[in-house]
Amino acid sequence: MAEKKIIGVLGATGAQGGGLVRAILSDPSGGFGARAITRDPASDKAKELAALGADVVVADIDDSGSLERALAGAYGAYFVTFFWAHFSPEREKAEAASMAKAAKALGLEHAIWSTLEDTRRWIPLSDGRMPTLMGSYKVPHFDAKGESNAYFIDEGVPTTFLLTSFYWDNLIHFGMGPRRDEDGRLVFTLPMGDKKLPGIAAEDIGRCAYGVFKGGDTFIDKTVGIAGEHLTGAQMAAELGRVLGEDVVYQAISPADYRALGFPGAEDLGNMFQFKQEHESDFCGARDPAVARALNPGLQDFRTWLARNKERISVA
Ligand SMILES: NC(=O)c1ccc[n+]([C@@H]2O[C@H](COP(=O)([O-])OP(=O)(O)OC[C@H]3O[C@@H](n4cnc5c(N)ncnc54)[C@H](OP(=O)(O)O)[C@@H]3O)[C@@H](O)[C@H]2O)c1
């Protein structure tokens, strides 16, 4: 039997990387093997991946030596950073730079960089439509990823730039599900006006990434954007209402009001939603569900994802 091409997967115990590890392992004849990279191989999630057949290895993305050791001998790697673990675009850029350096030094044949738009290409810092944050960003967690594309290009790493979408799982894990208001109505709040938001089941990101690795050369040096479906807030509320068996009202608060909510990252996310609203056509256009479905034939639309996850959606 031909040797398997090993993919080193960062964030393997998390949403994006976990989906990729499971996709690789669920296709034993696909020619790929999964090396799950974690800081803690003793965690329950790491043990689950080992039980499925992943090779679990230790690295911290802030320790470039550990990253290189973890990726040695691999064919490819899935690179993702964890903005919400530290809220620092500077740190995210340093992490991406060391990922690109490691990929180059090790001669990896295919890297996927999980990226997002550098929104400053559409909204320069001088543009007063939204506040500049942290001195030099409009949407820090987007801009740092988009700016980091250059590390992979400059190092000459054979890279696919994967543009991800809003996880529908945020309705479960990020407190974005419907809430009951004072009048007893279920309200779904999203600062998207009447514009469409590309969304995806987080698990499908990894499955699409697996399709990218299988496609190999076809996707190297290309940008691939993925979404499960593009939906307005009103359409999402209607689907939520169907599955919860009760009307859900869509509340389109303004990005400015969202920025003022005061939780950590609220300004970043308010700017992000404003960018997505005001550049709907570019943002949706870059994420074609048909492309995602070709990579991952089991791609879920919102209705399918909701049907599978309705018990997990908390109604605050
Ligand atoms: N939420 C959304 O809608 C959305 C949409 C698009 C893009 N994104 C982006 O997705 C990224 C996060 O990806 P995710 O959601 O897959 O992450 P996640 O589910 O939060 O998982 C993160 C995993 O990464 C590992 N990790 C964290 N810090 C690490 C470090 N210093 N070194 C090595 N591993 C580390 C942790 O594993 P161990 O504890 O096992 O080490 C953790 O399980 C963010 O940058 C965010 O901007 C999010």
PDBQT file of the ligand as one rigid body, heavy atoms in Angstrom, charges set to zero:
ROOT
HETATM    1  N1  LIG A 401     -16.425  31.646  15.120  1.00  0.00    +0.000 N 
HETATM    2  C1  LIG A 401     -16.562  31.947  13.829  1.00  0.00    +0.000 C 
HETATM    3  O1  LIG A 401     -17.683  32.169  13.322  1.00  0.00    +0.000 OA
HETATM    4  C2  LIG A 401     -15.347  32.009  12.947  1.00  0.00    +0.000 A 
HETATM    5  C3  LIG A 401     -15.543  32.115  11.571  1.00  0.00    +0.000 A 
HETATM    6  C4  LIG A 401     -14.420  32.178  10.736  1.00  0.00    +0.000 A 
HETATM    7  C5  LIG A 401     -13.149  32.139  11.298  1.00  0.00    +0.000 A 
HETATM    8  N2  LIG A 401     -12.998  32.037  12.640  1.00  0.00    +0.000 N 
HETATM    9  C6  LIG A 401     -11.634  32.001  13.181  1.00  0.00    +0.000 C 
HETATM   10  O2  LIG A 401     -11.362  30.699  13.631  1.00  0.00    +0.000 OA
HETATM   11  C7  LIG A 401     -10.207  30.764  14.464  1.00  0.00    +0.000 C 
HETATM   12  C8  LIG A 401     -10.282  29.721  15.532  1.00  0.00    +0.000 C 
HETATM   13  O3  LIG A 401     -10.448  28.446  14.977  1.00  0.00    +0.000 OA
HETATM   14  P1  LIG A 401     -11.383  27.375  15.678  1.00  0.00    +0.000 P 
HETATM   15  O4  LIG A 401     -12.740  27.961  15.840  1.00  0.00    +0.000 OA
HETATM   16  O5  LIG A 401     -11.229  26.109  14.942  1.00  0.00    +0.000 OA
HETATM   17  O6  LIG A 401     -10.719  27.288  17.111  1.00  0.00    +0.000 OA
HETATM   18  P2  LIG A 401     -11.281  26.604  18.435  1.00  0.00    +0.000 P 
HETATM   19  O7  LIG A 401     -12.437  25.701  18.177  1.00  0.00    +0.000 OA
HETATM   20  O8  LIG A 401     -11.407  27.691  19.442  1.00  0.00    +0.000 OA
HETATM   21  O9  LIG A 401     -10.096  25.630  18.814  1.00  0.00    +0.000 OA
HETATM   22  C9  LIG A 401      -8.913  26.085  19.156  1.00  0.00    +0.000 C 
HETATM   23  C10 LIG A 401      -7.985  24.885  19.411  1.00  0.00    +0.000 C 
HETATM   24  O10 LIG A 401      -6.700  25.401  19.123  1.00  0.00    +0.000 OA
HETATM   25  C11 LIG A 401      -5.799  25.017  20.050  1.00  0.00    +0.000 C 
HETATM   26  N3  LIG A 401      -4.928  26.126  20.450  1.00  0.00    +0.000 N 
HETATM   27  C12 LIG A 401      -5.260  27.296  21.032  1.00  0.00    +0.000 A 
HETATM   28  N4  LIG A 401      -4.149  28.004  21.273  1.00  0.00    +0.000 NA
HETATM   29  C13 LIG A 401      -3.096  27.260  20.821  1.00  0.00    +0.000 A 
HETATM   30  C14 LIG A 401      -1.698  27.431  20.800  1.00  0.00    +0.000 A 
HETATM   31  N5  LIG A 401      -1.107  28.523  21.337  1.00  0.00    +0.000 N 
HETATM   32  N6  LIG A 401      -0.938  26.474  20.236  1.00  0.00    +0.000 NA
HETATM   33  C15 LIG A 401      -1.481  25.350  19.740  1.00  0.00    +0.000 A 
HETATM   34  N7  LIG A 401      -2.813  25.125  19.738  1.00  0.00    +0.000 NA
HETATM   35  C16 LIG A 401      -3.602  26.072  20.280  1.00  0.00    +0.000 A 
HETATM   36  C17 LIG A 401      -6.563  24.469  21.237  1.00  0.00    +0.000 C 
HETATM   37  O11 LIG A 401      -6.150  23.145  21.320  1.00  0.00    +0.000 OA
HETATM   38  P3  LIG A 401      -5.387  22.528  22.592  1.00  0.00    +0.000 P 
HETATM   39  O12 LIG A 401      -5.989  23.144  23.808  1.00  0.00    +0.000 OA
HETATM   40  O13 LIG A 401      -5.694  21.075  22.420  1.00  0.00    +0.000 OA
HETATM   41  O14 LIG A 401      -3.956  22.862  22.388  1.00  0.00    +0.000 OA
HETATM   42  C18 LIG A 401      -8.034  24.526  20.830  1.00  0.00    +0.000 C 
HETATM   43  O15 LIG A 401      -8.723  23.329  20.985  1.00  0.00    +0.000 OA
HETATM   44  C19 LIG A 401     -10.164  32.188  15.025  1.00  0.00    +0.000 C 
HETATM   45  O16 LIG A 401      -8.959  32.825  14.681  1.00  0.00    +0.000 OA
HETATM   46  C20 LIG A 401     -11.378  32.870  14.393  1.00  0.00    +0.000 C 
HETATM   47  O17 LIG A 401     -11.114  34.202  14.031  1.00  0.00    +0.000 OA
HETATM   48  C21 LIG A 401     -14.067  31.941  13.475  1.00  0.00    +0.000 A 
ENDROOT
TORSDOF 0
